[in-house]
């Protein structure tokens, strides 16, 4: 199960911005675009989640996930339901 802390760590590393970690749960419902994360950061985040945690989020899906909460919810659904 992917935690918010793990997600924020990956987002921070992929974006080069440590703000995400500092904001913690305050960013859960803020859109990635508002947080300054573009599609390239999200694609890299998806690749890192696959590499580190074996969580597969296809490119077309990652583009539709607008907030950290949505990404966490998708990542934490059993694979058979995705």
ChimeraX commands (.cxc) that place a marker at each C-alpha (Angstrom):
marker #1 position 0.00,0.00,0.00 radius 0.5
marker #1 position 1.40,3.36,-1.05 radius 0.5
marker #1 position 1.43,6.01,1.68 radius 0.5
marker #1 position 1.17,9.76,1.26 radius 0.5
marker #1 position 4.73,10.09,2.54 radius 0.5
marker #1 position 6.04,7.69,-0.10 radius 0.5
marker #1 position 4.14,9.49,-2.85 radius 0.5
marker #1 position 5.38,12.90,-1.70 radius 0.5
marker #1 position 8.95,11.60,-1.62 radius 0.5
marker #1 position 8.70,10.36,-5.20 radius 0.5
marker #1 position 7.01,13.57,-6.39 radius 0.5
marker #1 position 9.68,15.63,-4.68 radius 0.5
marker #1 position 12.50,13.66,-6.28 radius 0.5
marker #1 position 10.92,13.68,-9.74 radius 0.5
marker #1 position 10.20,17.40,-9.67 radius 0.5
marker #1 position 13.36,18.50,-7.86 radius 0.5
marker #1 position 11.12,20.45,-5.47 radius 0.5
marker #1 position 11.12,19.56,-1.78 radius 0.5
marker #1 position 8.01,21.70,-1.16 radius 0.5
marker #1 position 5.77,18.64,-1.53 radius 0.5
marker #1 position 7.28,16.94,1.49 radius 0.5
marker #1 position 6.96,20.09,3.59 radius 0.5
marker #1 position 3.27,20.51,2.72 radius 0.5
marker #1 position 2.32,16.94,3.66 radius 0.5
marker #1 position -1.39,16.14,3.77 radius 0.5
marker #1 position -2.29,19.74,2.86 radius 0.5
marker #1 position -1.80,18.94,-0.82 radius 0.5
marker #1 position -3.98,15.84,-1.07 radius 0.5
marker #1 position -6.89,17.58,-2.81 radius 0.5
marker #1 position -4.97,20.23,-4.72 radius 0.5
marker #1 position -4.60,19.62,-8.44 radius 0.5
marker #1 position -1.15,18.65,-9.68 radius 0.5
marker #1 position -1.22,21.59,-12.09 radius 0.5
marker #1 position -1.80,24.03,-9.21 radius 0.5
marker #1 position 1.04,22.37,-7.29 radius 0.5
marker #1 position 3.35,22.97,-10.25 radius 0.5
marker #1 position 3.64,19.36,-11.44 radius 0.5
marker #1 position 3.45,19.04,-15.20 radius 0.5
marker #1 position 2.83,15.92,-17.27 radius 0.5
marker #1 position 6.54,15.07,-17.44 radius 0.5
marker #1 position 6.81,15.01,-13.64 radius 0.5
marker #1 position 3.74,12.79,-13.45 radius 0.5
marker #1 position 5.10,10.39,-16.08 radius 0.5
marker #1 position 8.41,10.17,-14.21 radius 0.5
marker #1 position 6.50,9.66,-10.95 radius 0.5
marker #1 position 4.58,6.82,-12.57 radius 0.5
marker #1 position 7.83,5.21,-13.75 radius 0.5
marker #1 position 9.37,5.53,-10.29 radius 0.5
marker #1 position 6.30,4.04,-8.59 radius 0.5
marker #1 position 6.58,1.05,-10.93 radius 0.5
marker #1 position 10.31,0.69,-10.29 radius 0.5
marker #1 position 10.21,1.12,-6.50 radius 0.5
marker #1 position 6.85,-0.32,-5.47 radius 0.5
marker #1 position 5.70,-2.33,-8.51 radius 0.5
marker #1 position 2.69,-0.03,-8.86 radius 0.5
marker #1 position 1.71,0.23,-12.51 radius 0.5
marker #1 position -0.14,3.37,-13.53 radius 0.5
marker #1 position -0.49,3.55,-17.33 radius 0.5
marker #1 position 0.28,6.84,-19.10 radius 0.5
marker #1 position -3.33,7.43,-20.11 radius 0.5
marker #1 position -4.46,6.91,-16.51 radius 0.5
marker #1 position -1.80,9.10,-14.87 radius 0.5
marker #1 position -2.93,11.98,-17.10 radius 0.5
marker #1 position -6.48,11.64,-15.76 radius 0.5
marker #1 position -5.49,11.57,-12.08 radius 0.5
marker #1 position -5.72,15.22,-11.08 radius 0.5
marker #1 position -4.75,15.18,-7.38 radius 0.5
marker #1 position -2.42,13.29,-5.05 radius 0.5
marker #1 position -5.51,11.77,-3.38 radius 0.5
marker #1 position -6.75,10.42,-6.73 radius 0.5
marker #1 position -3.32,8.95,-7.45 radius 0.5
marker #1 position -3.17,7.30,-4.02 radius 0.5
marker #1 position -6.66,5.88,-4.41 radius 0.5
marker #1 position -5.78,4.42,-7.82 radius 0.5
marker #1 position -2.45,3.03,-6.61 radius 0.5
marker #1 position -4.00,1.39,-3.56 radius 0.5
marker #1 position -6.82,-0.44,-5.37 radius 0.5
marker #1 position -6.01,-4.14,-5.80 radius 0.5
marker #1 position -4.56,-4.82,-9.25 radius 0.5
marker #1 position -7.52,-6.96,-10.28 radius 0.5
marker #1 position -9.81,-3.91,-10.04 radius 0.5
marker #1 position -7.64,-1.53,-12.10 radius 0.5
marker link #1:1,2 radius 0.2
marker link #1:2,3 radius 0.2
marker link #1:3,4 radius 0.2
marker link #1:4,5 radius 0.2
marker link #1:5,6 radius 0.2
marker link #1:6,7 radius 0.2
marker link #1:7,8 radius 0.2
marker link #1:8,9 radius 0.2
marker link #1:9,10 radius 0.2
marker link #1:10,11 radius 0.2
marker link #1:11,12 radius 0.2
marker link #1:12,13 radius 0.2
marker link #1:13,14 radius 0.2
marker link #1:14,15 radius 0.2
marker link #1:15,16 radius 0.2
marker link #1:16,17 radius 0.2
marker link #1:17,18 radius 0.2
marker link #1:18,19 radius 0.2
marker link #1:19,20 radius 0.2
marker link #1:20,21 radius 0.2
marker link #1:21,22 radius 0.2
marker link #1:22,23 radius 0.2
marker link #1:23,24 radius 0.2
marker link #1:24,25 radius 0.2
marker link #1:25,26 radius 0.2
marker link #1:26,27 radius 0.2
marker link #1:27,28 radius 0.2
marker link #1:28,29 radius 0.2
marker link #1:29,30 radius 0.2
marker link #1:30,31 radius 0.2
marker link #1:31,32 radius 0.2
marker link #1:32,33 radius 0.2
marker link #1:33,34 radius 0.2
marker link #1:34,35 radius 0.2
marker link #1:35,36 radius 0.2
marker link #1:36,37 radius 0.2
marker link #1:37,38 radius 0.2
marker link #1:38,39 radius 0.2
marker link #1:39,40 radius 0.2
marker link #1:40,41 radius 0.2
marker link #1:41,42 radius 0.2
marker link #1:42,43 radius 0.2
marker link #1:43,44 radius 0.2
marker link #1:44,45 radius 0.2
marker link #1:45,46 radius 0.2
marker link #1:46,47 radius 0.2
marker link #1:47,48 radius 0.2
marker link #1:48,49 radius 0.2
marker link #1:49,50 radius 0.2
marker link #1:50,51 radius 0.2
marker link #1:51,52 radius 0.2
marker link #1:52,53 radius 0.2
marker link #1:53,54 radius 0.2
marker link #1:54,55 radius 0.2
marker link #1:55,56 radius 0.2
marker link #1:56,57 radius 0.2
marker link #1:57,58 radius 0.2
marker link #1:58,59 radius 0.2
marker link #1:59,60 radius 0.2
marker link #1:60,61 radius 0.2
marker link #1:61,62 radius 0.2
marker link #1:62,63 radius 0.2
marker link #1:63,64 radius 0.2
marker link #1:64,65 radius 0.2
marker link #1:65,66 radius 0.2
marker link #1:66,67 radius 0.2
marker link #1:67,68 radius 0.2
marker link #1:68,69 radius 0.2
marker link #1:69,70 radius 0.2
marker link #1:70,71 radius 0.2
marker link #1:71,72 radius 0.2
marker link #1:72,73 radius 0.2
marker link #1:73,74 radius 0.2
marker link #1:74,75 radius 0.2
marker link #1:75,76 radius 0.2
marker link #1:76,77 radius 0.2
marker link #1:77,78 radius 0.2
marker link #1:78,79 radius 0.2
marker link #1:79,80 radius 0.2
marker link #1:80,81 radius 0.2
marker link #1:81,82 radius 0.2
view
